[in-house]
């Protein structure tokens, strides 16, 4: 309920479902998007 705990309402799902990899000290939406983009570029460059 946003009236009881707005932070949990707005950010709780991200906090509960996001794992911080061992090689990183933090994760945010921009770092997740960057990692996904790098994976896609790598896959495209590895195609024959």
N, C-alpha and C positions, 0 to 999 in steps of 0.2 A: 504494500500500500504506500503510494508516494507521500501521503500525509504523515505517515509514521516514520519512515526512513527513506528520504529521497535519494541519498547516495546509493543505498542498496537497490532501490528501484531503477536508478539510471545506470549504475555500473556493476551491480551485483552479478549479472549473468556473465559479463566479461571476466570478472575476477574469478568466478567459480569454474569457468570453462577454459581458461587460458593457462597453459603450462609454460613455465620459463625454462628453456633449454639450459643444460649444464654449461654451455659455452657463452651464455649471455647473462648479464646482471639484471636486465629488465626487459620487458616486452610491452609494446603499445600498438595501437592499430596501425600506425605508419610502419613500424618494423615488420609487422605481420604481412602487410601489403608488399613491402620491399622484398621480403623473403619469397613470397609467392611469385612475384614478377621475375626474380632471379631464376627461380626454378623453371618458369615458362621459357625464358630466354635460353637457358641451358638446354632444355629439351628441344627447342627449335634449332639450335646450333649443332646439336648432336645428330639430327636427322640426316640421312644420306642425301 
